[in-house]
């Protein structure tokens, strides 16, 4: 009986909802269609009585209550008015010059009184050095973003950066020579109880290098890194495009790892958004089709397998072994291992490490020693 009563109540409520939906649909159908014009570039633009002329920016009107069919007066180029001492009106003599409008916006953004710009820059550089910014939402300094952990430090760095000519090189030097950057990554149980997330930087964060840095570091150690500046991006994959109307065939596996284009720095890689490089992807290189204010940093078995078996790593291990044989000019494996440590880790091996690796090299060769060093945490992680 109780279930029957419940079913009847639910059925009645569903009928009321259905009737309400029908009334809303009928009311929507009675509304006049919005007037839209096709701009010719696959973008629908609102109907505007102010017609643009050839060679001038498209005019933009204020809309009455946001209705695209009711444009009012023209909107003139300007910026936000909330920054004290900085005018939001560009006061342009020629409103129809795209270059003049862009230059005015650039000057407004970089104006000495626009402190938000200077704060944003120093916060991003701090973020890349410490793996977390003073504001840990580097692309959002608004109400939806995080509060700065050290607001006074952020302001001081912003003013220092501005007063020193906006030199990023000097800002790097200032941060890298600071006592907070030169801390150890060692744990302190007493401090961890108070600040487990290291929000106040009582130690340096131990972090893994990003995918591009790992790749370039391997090339640098093997002596194959091409430091040529600029130029077009290089396609480090085999590319087949039989039909421009379908997704092309991208093959990373069959690409020759010894192709000279494979030695260019990672910043010059041709990035195919729908077919990312599996090696870079597994090392947390972000999705290129989306904005990534911060990068994820994970540790997984797939990363270890890629660093051990990927053809790029295998070939660079061979090149490093060849470099050691040529530069050391000795068949003494211990001397080659010492040189390998200096090239990759920046130090000499401990006695116990040297003994174990020499025995391993006698069995498996220097190529596998180089491959092993590339897989050490000391090479991949920054402490």
N, C-alpha and C positions, 0 to 999 in steps of 0.2 A: 504493500500500500504506500509506504514512504517513497519507494522508488518511482511509483506511478505519479505521485504528486510532484516529485522533483522534475520528472520528465515533462509534465504539463507546464510547469513554471518556466523551464528552460525553453520550451518550444514557443511559449508566448513572447519571451524576451527576444528570441531570434527573429520572430516575425516583425517585431517593432524595429529592430536594427535593420532588417531588410527593407522595410518601408522607408526608413530614414535615408538609406543609401539611394533608393530609387528617386526620392525627392531631390537629393543633392545632385544626382546625375542629370536630372531634368533641368535643374536650375543652371548647371554648368553648360548644358547644351544650348540654352537660350542666350548665353553671352555672345557678343560679336567676336569674330575671329581677330586675333592680333595682327596688325599690319607689319609685315616683315619684308625686307628687301634682301636680295642675294648679292653679296659684295663681289662675287666672282672668284673668291679665293677660299672657297669651302668654309666661309664664316658667315653666319647670319647676323646682320647688323640691324639695330633698331631703326625704324623709319624716322628720318630727320629732315625737317624742312630747310635746314641750312646745308645746301649742297656743296661738297668739296670741289675745288678746281684741281686740274691736273698739276702735280708737283707740290701740292700743299698737304699738310696733315688733315685727316678727316676731323671735322668739327664734332664736338661732343656737347650735348645739351643737358641741362638739368631737367629731370623728368618730374612731372607733377605726380606726387605720391608714388613714384617709382613706375609709372605707367609708360611703356615705350611708345605708346600712341599719342602721348601728350607732352611733347618736348616744350620747354620754356626758353629762358635766356641761355646764351652760350656760356659754357664753363671755360674760364681762362686758365692758362698754365699757372700752377702754384704748388705749394707744399703745405705741410701741417703747420698750424699756428700755435701749437702748444709749447714750443721751445722758446724760453725767455731770451729776448735780445736778438732774435733771428726772425726776420720778416718772412711771412709765407707768400707774399706777392712778389713775383719775379720781375714785374715792371718791364716787360719786354717791349722794345720799339716795333719789332716785327713779329707778330703772332703766327705768321704763316711760314716761318723758317724752322724746319725740324731740327737742324743743327743748333740753332740758337736756343731752342727749348731744351734740348738735351744738355747743352753746356751749362745752362742755368740750373738745371736739376743737379748736375754733378758738383757745381760750385756750392749749392746749398747743402748737399750731403757732406762735403768735405770742409765746410766752414768751421773755423776754430771754435765757434760757439755751439756747434752741434756736437755736444759731448757724447751723445749716443754712438756716433760713428767711431770715436776713439775708444770708447769702452768696449764696443763690439770687437774691434781689431785685437786689442790686447787680450781680451778674454779668449778669443780663438787661438791665439799663439800660446797662451797659457794652457789651453786645452790640449794642444798637440804635444806639449812637453810633459804634462802631468797626467794625461789620459782622462782628465776631467777639468772643465773650466771652473773659474770662480763662480760663474753662473753655469750650471751643468746643462742648460738648454741653450746652446750657443746661437741658435736661430730664432729664439723667442725671448726677448727681454721684456715682454709685456706681462699683463696680469695672469695669463695662462702659463707663463714660464716659471722657473724656479727663482727663489730669492738668492742673492749672492751670499756665499759663505763668509767672504771677507769684503764687505762693501767699501771700507776705507782703503784697502789695498787696491781694489779695482779702480777707484777714483784716482788714487795716487799714480798708478801705472798709466791711466788714460792721460792725465795732465803731464806726466813726465814724457810720455811718447809724443804728445802734441808739441811741448816746448822744445823737444830735441829734434824738431824737423820731420817727425813722422818716419824716422829711420827704422825699418824693421830689423836690419842687421844689428843696430845698437840695442834694440829691444831684446833680441835673442841673447846678445852678450850679457845684458843686465840680468836676465832670468837664469841663464846657465851658470853664471858666476855667483849666484845667490846661495846663501846657506841652506835655504829650503830645498833647492834642487840638488844640492850636493849631499843630501842625507842618504843614509843606508836604507835598504828595503827590509832590513831585519825587523822582526816582530818585537813588540814590547807589550807583555801581558797587561801591565797596569794601564797603559794608554789605550789598549784595545778594549778594556772594560768601559772606558769613557766614550771612545769614538771608534767603534768597530769598523765603520765605513771609511775611516781616514778622511773625514770631511774637512778636517783642519790641518791636513798635511803634516802630521807628526812623523811620517816616514815617506820615502818615495814609493810610488806604486810600482810593483813589479808587473810588467805588461809585455805581451807578445808583440813583436813587430808586425805591421800590417803586411798584406800580401805583396804589395809592390816593393816594399823595403826588403822583404825576404828574398824576393827574386833578384833585385839589383845587388844585394849583398852577396848572393851566390856567384853572380857574374863578376863582381869586383874581386872576390877571392880567387876565382879561376883565371883572372886576367883577361876575360873576354868582354868586359863591359865597354860598350861603345858610348863615349861621352860626347858625341856629336850633338850640337845644340840645334834646335829648330828643325824645320823641314816637315814634310807630310807624314802622317801616321803610317805605321808599317802593319801589314796584315800578317800576323803570326799564325796563319791557318790556311788550309787549302780551300779555295773559294770556287764554287760552281753555281752559275746562275742561268740555267737553261730557259727559264721563263720568268720575265720580270713581274708577272702577275702572281707568282707564288713565292713562298719563303725560300731563299736560296739554300744550297747545301753547304754547310760549314763543317770542315773536318779538322779538328785540332790534333788528332792522334797521328795522322799520316804526314803532318807537316815536318819538314826536315829540321831537327833541333839544331843542326850546325849551319843553317842558313844565316848569313850575316845579319839579316834583319831581325833575327831572334836575339841579337846581342844589344839592341837598342834599349835605352832605359824604359822602364814600364810606363812612364808618362806618355811615351810616343806610341803605345799600343793602339791599334785600331780596335775599338770596342764594339762588338756586335751585340746590341741590346737583347735580342731574342735568342741568341746563342752564346752565352758567356763561356769564357775559358774555364773548363772544369778544374784545372789546377788552381787558378786564382779564386774561383768561386768557393772551393773547399777551404781556402785560407781566409774566408770571410770578406773577400772583396765585395763591396755592396752592389746591389742591383742597379745597373746604370740607367734603367728606365724610371727610377724614382730618386727624389732628393734624399740625401742621407746626411743630416747635420752631425750625427755621431755614428761611429761604426760599432757593430757588434764584435765582440772578441770571445770566441769559444775555444774549447779544447776537446777534440774528438779523435777517435781512432782513425777516421778517414784522413785527417790531416797528417798523422804519423805515416799512414800507408802511402799518401801522396809524396811526402818528403823522402820516402824510402824507395819507391818504385817508379815515380814519374820519369818519363824519358828525358825531360829537361834536367832533373837532378842527376840522373845516371850519366848523361853526357858531360855535365859540368864537373862531376867527380873525376871523370877521365881527364878533362882539361886541367884540373887542379893538380892531379898526379903528374901529368906531363910537365906542368910549370915547375913543380918541386924538383923533378929530376933534372930539368935544365938549369934552374937557378942554384940549387945546392951543389950540383956537379959532383955528386958522391953517391955511391951505392949504399952508404950507411943509412939504414932505415930510421935509426934514432935521430939523425940530423934532419932528415926529411920531415919527420913527425914534428920536431921542434919548429921547423919553418912553417908547417901547416898550421900549427897552433897560433903562431904569431900573425899569420895572414887572416885567420878566421876569428880567433878569440882575443887577439891582442895580448897574449901572455905566453910564457913557456909552460910546458906540461909539468905537473908534479912528478916526482920519481916513480910513484906507484902507477900513475897514468902512463908514463913513458914505458915502463916494463910491460904492462898489459897490452898496450897498443903495438909495441914492437913484436911481441909474440903473435898478436893477431895479424899484423902485416906479413910476417913470415909465412903464415898459413894462407891468407886471402889477398895479399897484395895491397899496394898503396891506394888503389882506386877505391877499395872498400873502406879504407881508413878515412879517406876524404868524405865518402858517403856517410860514414858514421858520425864524423864531426858536424856535418851539415844538419844532422838530426839531433844534436845535443840541445838541451834547454838553454845552455849558455850562449849558443849561437842564435837561437830563435827569440829568446826573451831578453828584455832590457831590465836590468836591476839597478 
